[in-house]
Amino acid sequence: MDAQQLKLVMDMQRKANLEMMDMQMDVQRKANLEMMEQMSRMFAQLLPTNGQPSPAATTAESRNVSIMDSLSARLPTFIYDKENQCTFDSWYSRYEDLI
């Protein structure tokens, strides 16, 4: 194989590689657009146009608040008193099933 044939083969390979890279970039670009559209739809569901949270977001938030309220009602405030053996370890071991 002489230099001219080698150059021709290398040019063909370079062209094939560039075409393959272009195809891969197109596939990636389409995937990115789909992902961005999906994220836009998700954000639109969470934040309606008036800026108020959607009912789905409010429900999740209220669930977290009710869980915290329930825990707060069940657990007494920890007060450290070493003389009466009121340490965090003893308090935690008493209420760890609730936490």
OpenMM code with the backbone's topology and positions (N, CA, C; nanometers):
from openmm import Vec3, app, unit

residues = "MET ASP ALA GLN GLN LEU LYS LEU VAL MET ASP MET GLN ARG LYS ALA ASN LEU GLU MET MET ASP MET GLN MET ASP VAL GLN ARG LYS ALA ASN LEU GLU MET MET GLU GLN MET SER ARG MET PHE ALA GLN LEU LEU PRO THR ASN GLY GLN PRO SER PRO ALA ALA THR THR ALA GLU SER ARG ASN VAL SER ILE MET ASP SER LEU SER ALA ARG LEU PRO THR PHE ILE TYR ASP LYS GLU ASN GLN CYS THR PHE ASP SER TRP TYR SER ARG TYR GLU ASP LEU ILE".split()
positions = [
    Vec3(0.0864, -0.1171, 0.0000),
    Vec3(0.0000, 0.0000, 0.0000),
    Vec3(0.0909, 0.1233, 0.0000),
    Vec3(0.0697, 0.2068, -0.0945),
    Vec3(0.1537, 0.3261, -0.1027),
    Vec3(0.0922, 0.4398, -0.0207),
    Vec3(0.1618, 0.5502, -0.0136),
    Vec3(0.1211, 0.6632, 0.0699),
    Vec3(-0.0128, 0.7213, 0.0263),
    Vec3(-0.0370, 0.7238, -0.1033),
    Vec3(-0.1624, 0.7820, -0.1532),
    Vec3(-0.2823, 0.6952, -0.1138),
    Vec3(-0.2663, 0.5635, -0.1241),
    Vec3(-0.3747, 0.4729, -0.0842),
    Vec3(-0.3987, 0.4819, 0.0672),
    Vec3(-0.2901, 0.4897, 0.1439),
    Vec3(-0.3017, 0.5021, 0.2892),
    Vec3(-0.3745, 0.6302, 0.3275),
    Vec3(-0.3404, 0.7397, 0.2596),
    Vec3(-0.4077, 0.8671, 0.2854),
    Vec3(-0.5556, 0.8564, 0.2528),
    Vec3(-0.5901, 0.7896, 0.1432),
    Vec3(-0.7296, 0.7717, 0.1038),
    Vec3(-0.8058, 0.6906, 0.2090),
    Vec3(-0.7442, 0.5825, 0.2580),
    Vec3(-0.8079, 0.4988, 0.3605),
    Vec3(-0.8283, 0.5793, 0.4889),
    Vec3(-0.7270, 0.6551, 0.5291),
    Vec3(-0.7380, 0.7348, 0.6512),
    Vec3(-0.8440, 0.8438, 0.6370),
    Vec3(-0.8537, 0.9054, 0.5211),
    Vec3(-0.9577, 1.0058, 0.4973),
    Vec3(-1.0966, 0.9439, 0.5066),
    Vec3(-1.1114, 0.8233, 0.4516),
    Vec3(-1.2409, 0.7544, 0.4578),
    Vec3(-1.2770, 0.7213, 0.6029),
    Vec3(-1.1780, 0.6752, 0.6805),
    Vec3(-1.2027, 0.6435, 0.8213),
    Vec3(-1.2392, 0.7692, 0.8998),
    Vec3(-1.1674, 0.8782, 0.8720),
    Vec3(-1.1973, 1.0043, 0.9396),
    Vec3(-1.3392, 1.0496, 0.9090),
    Vec3(-1.3795, 1.0383, 0.7834),
    Vec3(-1.5144, 1.0776, 0.7434),
    Vec3(-1.6189, 0.9893, 0.8117),
    Vec3(-1.5923, 0.8587, 0.8179),
    Vec3(-1.6851, 0.7666, 0.8842),
    Vec3(-1.6947, 0.7983, 1.0330),
    Vec3(-1.5810, 0.8279, 1.0960),
    Vec3(-1.5807, 0.8626, 1.2385),
    Vec3(-1.6587, 0.9909, 1.2642),
    Vec3(-1.6407, 1.0906, 1.1780),
    Vec3(-1.7136, 1.2165, 1.1942),
    Vec3(-1.8640, 1.1957, 1.1790),
    Vec3(-1.9035, 1.1129, 1.0832),
    Vec3(-2.0462, 1.0842, 1.0646),
    Vec3(-2.1033, 1.0138, 1.1869),
    Vec3(-2.0265, 0.9186, 1.2419),
    Vec3(-2.0731, 0.8468, 1.3603),
    Vec3(-2.0843, 0.9421, 1.4794),
    Vec3(-1.9877, 1.0309, 1.4954),
    Vec3(-1.9937, 1.1283, 1.6043),
    Vec3(-2.1143, 1.2205, 1.5884),
    Vec3(-2.1425, 1.2624, 1.4655),
    Vec3(-2.2597, 1.3465, 1.4408),
    Vec3(-2.3881, 1.2735, 1.4785),
    Vec3(-2.3956, 1.1445, 1.4435),
    Vec3(-2.5149, 1.0664, 1.4783),
    Vec3(-2.5288, 1.0548, 1.6299),
    Vec3(-2.4184, 1.0290, 1.6988),
    Vec3(-2.4222, 1.0173, 1.8445),
    Vec3(-2.4618, 1.1497, 1.9088),
    Vec3(-2.4116, 1.2584, 1.8551),
    Vec3(-2.4479, 1.3897, 1.9090),
    Vec3(-2.5960, 1.4184, 1.8876),
    Vec3(-2.6514, 1.3780, 1.7735),
    Vec3(-2.7944, 1.3959, 1.7491),
    Vec3(-2.8774, 1.3154, 1.8484),
    Vec3(-2.8368, 1.1913, 1.8720),
    Vec3(-2.9084, 1.1070, 1.9686),
    Vec3(-2.9030, 1.1707, 2.1070),
    Vec3(-2.7856, 1.2182, 2.1472),
    Vec3(-2.7703, 1.2815, 2.2786),
    Vec3(-2.8521, 1.4095, 2.2875),
    Vec3(-2.8525, 1.4879, 2.1815),
    Vec3(-2.9288, 1.6126, 2.1790),
    Vec3(-3.0784, 1.5839, 2.1959),
    Vec3(-3.1284, 1.4806, 2.1264),
    Vec3(-3.2700, 1.4444, 2.1391),
    Vec3(-3.3018, 1.3966, 2.2806),
    Vec3(-3.2120, 1.3181, 2.3380),
    Vec3(-3.2335, 1.2697, 2.4748),
    Vec3(-3.2349, 1.3863, 2.5732),
    Vec3(-3.1450, 1.4820, 2.5541),
    Vec3(-3.1419, 1.5993, 2.6419),
    Vec3(-3.2695, 1.6817, 2.6290),
    Vec3(-3.3183, 1.6987, 2.5072),
    Vec3(-3.4427, 1.7735, 2.4876),
    Vec3(-3.5603, 1.7042, 2.5549),
    Vec3(-3.5680, 1.5716, 2.5410),
    Vec3(-3.6756, 1.4963, 2.6066),
    Vec3(-3.6689, 1.5134, 2.7579),
    Vec3(-3.5476, 1.5055, 2.8127),
    Vec3(-3.5316, 1.5196, 2.9570),
    Vec3(-3.5714, 1.6596, 3.0022),
    Vec3(-3.5326, 1.7602, 2.9274),
    Vec3(-3.5688, 1.8971, 2.9638),
    Vec3(-3.7198, 1.9175, 2.9568),
    Vec3(-3.7851, 1.8605, 2.8567),
    Vec3(-3.9305, 1.8722, 2.8468),
    Vec3(-3.9981, 1.8018, 2.9633),
    Vec3(-3.9469, 1.6850, 2.9988),
    Vec3(-4.0036, 1.6110, 3.1120),
    Vec3(-3.9864, 1.6903, 3.2418),
    Vec3(-3.8697, 1.7494, 3.2618),
    Vec3(-3.8470, 1.8294, 3.3824),
    Vec3(-3.9366, 1.9526, 3.3835),
    Vec3(-3.9578, 2.0130, 3.2686),
    Vec3(-4.0469, 2.1292, 3.2610),
    Vec3(-4.1889, 2.0905, 3.3000),
    Vec3(-4.2340, 1.9745, 3.2527),
    Vec3(-4.3687, 1.9278, 3.2901),
    Vec3(-4.3774, 1.9027, 3.4400),
    Vec3(-4.2725, 1.8443, 3.4975),
    Vec3(-4.2732, 1.8177, 3.6415),
    Vec3(-4.2760, 1.9475, 3.7209),
    Vec3(-4.1954, 2.0454, 3.6806),
    Vec3(-4.1963, 2.1745, 3.7495),
    Vec3(-4.3313, 2.2434, 3.7348),
    Vec3(-4.3924, 2.2306, 3.6183),
    Vec3(-4.5228, 2.2928, 3.5961),
    Vec3(-4.6279, 2.2310, 3.6881),
    Vec3(-4.6159, 2.1024, 3.7161),
    Vec3(-4.7102, 2.0374, 3.8070),
    Vec3(-4.6892, 2.0849, 3.9502),
    Vec3(-4.5648, 2.1091, 3.9874),
    Vec3(-4.5357, 2.1504, 4.1246),
    Vec3(-4.5652, 2.2975, 4.1498),
    Vec3(-4.5411, 2.3823, 4.0514),
    Vec3(-4.5633, 2.5255, 4.0682),
    Vec3(-4.6558, 2.5773, 3.9593),
    Vec3(-4.7837, 2.5911, 3.9891),
    Vec3(-4.8750, 2.6474, 3.8905),
    Vec3(-4.8345, 2.7905, 3.8544),
    Vec3(-4.9003, 2.8477, 3.7564),
    Vec3(-4.8607, 2.9780, 3.7024),
    Vec3(-4.8707, 3.0909, 3.8042),
    Vec3(-4.9556, 3.0813, 3.9041),
    Vec3(-4.9690, 3.1907, 4.0006),
    Vec3(-4.8635, 3.1876, 4.1109),
    Vec3(-4.7714, 3.0935, 4.1055),
    Vec3(-4.6626, 3.0890, 4.2021),
    Vec3(-4.6962, 3.0151, 4.3307),
    Vec3(-4.8193, 2.9699, 4.3457),
    Vec3(-4.8580, 2.8947, 4.4638),
    Vec3(-4.8240, 2.7474, 4.4424),
    Vec3(-4.7845, 2.6769, 4.5484),
    Vec3(-4.7549, 2.5347, 4.5330),
    Vec3(-4.8794, 2.4582, 4.4897),
    Vec3(-4.8569, 2.3531, 4.4132),
    Vec3(-4.9688, 2.2719, 4.3660),
    Vec3(-5.0244, 2.1892, 4.4815),
    Vec3(-5.1443, 2.1338, 4.4654),
    Vec3(-5.2011, 2.0498, 4.5716),
    Vec3(-5.1122, 1.9309, 4.6058),
    Vec3(-5.0437, 1.8734, 4.5058),
    Vec3(-4.9559, 1.7593, 4.5328),
    Vec3(-4.8410, 1.8008, 4.6238),
    Vec3(-4.7815, 1.9163, 4.5974),
    Vec3(-4.6716, 1.9640, 4.6811),
    Vec3(-4.7222, 1.9987, 4.8204),
    Vec3(-4.8404, 2.0588, 4.8301),
    Vec3(-4.8984, 2.0952, 4.9588),
    Vec3(-4.9300, 1.9713, 5.0406),
    Vec3(-4.9811, 1.8669, 4.9762),
    Vec3(-5.0143, 1.7436, 5.0463),
    Vec3(-4.8891, 1.6807, 5.1061),
    Vec3(-4.7816, 1.6744, 5.0305),
    Vec3(-4.6569, 1.6170, 5.0813),
    Vec3(-4.6038, 1.7002, 5.1972),
    Vec3(-4.6130, 1.8301, 5.1843),
    Vec3(-4.5653, 1.9192, 5.2902),
    Vec3(-4.6498, 1.9028, 5.4161),
    Vec3(-4.7807, 1.8938, 5.4002),
    Vec3(-4.8679, 1.8791, 5.5165),
    Vec3(-4.8469, 1.7435, 5.5834),
    Vec3(-4.8143, 1.6403, 5.5048),
    Vec3(-4.7841, 1.5095, 5.5617),
    Vec3(-4.6608, 1.5187, 5.6519),
    Vec3(-4.5576, 1.5877, 5.6044),
    Vec3(-4.4361, 1.6036, 5.6849),
    Vec3(-4.4645, 1.6817, 5.8119),
    Vec3(-4.5462, 1.7854, 5.8022),
    Vec3(-4.5813, 1.8656, 5.9194),
    Vec3(-4.6587, 1.7811, 6.0190),
    Vec3(-4.7527, 1.6994, 5.9722),
    Vec3(-4.8313, 1.6180, 6.0647),
    Vec3(-4.7446, 1.5123, 6.1323),
    Vec3(-4.6469, 1.4592, 6.0620),
    Vec3(-4.5551, 1.3632, 6.1240),
    Vec3(-4.4749, 1.4319, 6.2339),
    Vec3(-4.4256, 1.5511, 6.2043),
    Vec3(-4.3482, 1.6250, 6.3042),
    Vec3(-4.4355, 1.6628, 6.4235),
    Vec3(-4.5597, 1.7024, 6.3990),
    Vec3(-4.6513, 1.7348, 6.5086),
    Vec3(-4.6771, 1.6126, 6.5951),
    Vec3(-4.6952, 1.4973, 6.5316),
    Vec3(-4.7195, 1.3743, 6.6050),
    Vec3(-4.5998, 1.3386, 6.6932),
    Vec3(-4.4803, 1.3480, 6.6364),
    Vec3(-4.3606, 1.3201, 6.7160),
    Vec3(-4.3458, 1.4191, 6.8303),
    Vec3(-4.3711, 1.5438, 6.8027),
    Vec3(-4.3586, 1.6473, 6.9046),
    Vec3(-4.4555, 1.6230, 7.0199),
    Vec3(-4.5742, 1.5754, 6.9893),
    Vec3(-4.6731, 1.5493, 7.0936),
    Vec3(-4.6353, 1.4271, 7.1767),
    Vec3(-4.5718, 1.3290, 7.1153),
    Vec3(-4.5383, 1.2053, 7.1854),
    Vec3(-4.4089, 1.2135, 7.2660),
    Vec3(-4.3153, 1.2944, 7.2203),
    Vec3(-4.1842, 1.2979, 7.2847),
    Vec3(-4.1723, 1.4168, 7.3790),
    Vec3(-4.1369, 1.3914, 7.5042),
    Vec3(-4.1139, 1.5040, 7.5949),
    Vec3(-3.9814, 1.5720, 7.5608),
    Vec3(-3.9694, 1.6945, 7.5996),
    Vec3(-3.8464, 1.7696, 7.5766),
    Vec3(-3.7345, 1.7097, 7.6602),
    Vec3(-3.6202, 1.6929, 7.5991),
    Vec3(-3.5046, 1.6394, 7.6707),
    Vec3(-3.4459, 1.7473, 7.7601),
    Vec3(-3.4289, 1.7120, 7.8883),
    Vec3(-3.3659, 1.8026, 7.9845),
    Vec3(-3.2529, 1.7252, 8.0513),
    Vec3(-3.1334, 1.7781, 8.0403),
    Vec3(-3.0158, 1.7117, 8.0968),
    Vec3(-3.0105, 1.7334, 8.2474),
    Vec3(-3.0031, 1.6226, 8.3199),
    Vec3(-2.9896, 1.6284, 8.4658),
    Vec3(-2.9073, 1.5077, 8.5079),
    Vec3(-2.7775, 1.5254, 8.5138),
    Vec3(-2.6876, 1.4135, 8.5402),
    Vec3(-2.7098, 1.3533, 8.6784),
    Vec3(-2.7424, 1.4355, 8.7771),
    Vec3(-2.7617, 1.3856, 8.9135),
    Vec3(-2.8764, 1.2852, 8.9207),
    Vec3(-2.9788, 1.3034, 8.8388),
    Vec3(-3.0932, 1.2116, 8.8374),
    Vec3(-3.0863, 1.1134, 8.7207),
    Vec3(-2.9675, 1.0953, 8.6639),
    Vec3(-2.9438, 1.0055, 8.5505),
    Vec3(-3.0314, 1.0377, 8.4287),
    Vec3(-3.0610, 1.1642, 8.4091),
    Vec3(-3.1351, 1.2066, 8.2898),
    Vec3(-3.0339, 1.2517, 8.1850),
    Vec3(-2.9744, 1.1552, 8.1195),
    Vec3(-2.8777, 1.1851, 8.0137),
    Vec3(-2.9437, 1.1603, 7.8787),
    Vec3(-2.8802, 1.2082, 7.7758),
    Vec3(-2.9372, 1.1892, 7.6430),
    Vec3(-2.9462, 1.0409, 7.6089),
    Vec3(-2.8457, 0.9633, 7.6478),
    Vec3(-2.8489, 0.8196, 7.6189),
    Vec3(-2.9703, 0.7526, 7.6820),
    Vec3(-2.9999, 0.7858, 7.8066),
    Vec3(-3.1165, 0.7243, 7.8718),
    Vec3(-3.2467, 0.7728, 7.8089),
    Vec3(-3.2536, 0.9014, 7.7757),
    Vec3(-3.3736, 0.9565, 7.7113),
    Vec3(-3.3940, 0.8921, 7.5747),
    Vec3(-3.2861, 0.8816, 7.4979),
    Vec3(-3.2960, 0.8249, 7.3636),
    Vec3(-3.3346, 0.6779, 7.3691),
    Vec3(-3.2749, 0.6012, 7.4602),
    Vec3(-3.3077, 0.4587, 7.4685),
    Vec3(-3.4539, 0.4384, 7.5077),
    Vec3(-3.5100, 0.5314, 7.5841),
    Vec3(-3.6505, 0.5219, 7.6232),
    Vec3(-3.7438, 0.5484, 7.5051),
    Vec3(-3.7067, 0.6413, 7.4158),
    Vec3(-3.7976, 0.6839, 7.3087),
    Vec3(-3.7509, 0.6466, 7.1678),
    Vec3(-3.6466, 0.5644, 7.1561),
    Vec3(-3.5944, 0.5363, 7.0226),
    Vec3(-3.6941, 0.4621, 6.9340),
    Vec3(-3.7869, 0.3866, 6.9911),
    Vec3(-3.8881, 0.3191, 6.9090),
    Vec3(-3.9813, 0.4190, 6.8413),
    Vec3(-4.0062, 0.5318, 6.9056),
    Vec3(-4.0913, 0.6352, 6.8461),
    Vec3(-4.0186, 0.7132, 6.7378),
    Vec3(-3.8895, 0.7295, 6.7580),
    Vec3(-3.8092, 0.8079, 6.6644),
    Vec3(-3.7770, 0.7208, 6.5472),
] * unit.nanometer
topology = app.Topology()
chain = topology.addChain("A")
for resn in residues:
    res = topology.addResidue(resn, chain)
    for name in ("N", "CA", "C"):
        topology.addAtom(name, app.Element.getBySymbol(name[0]), res)
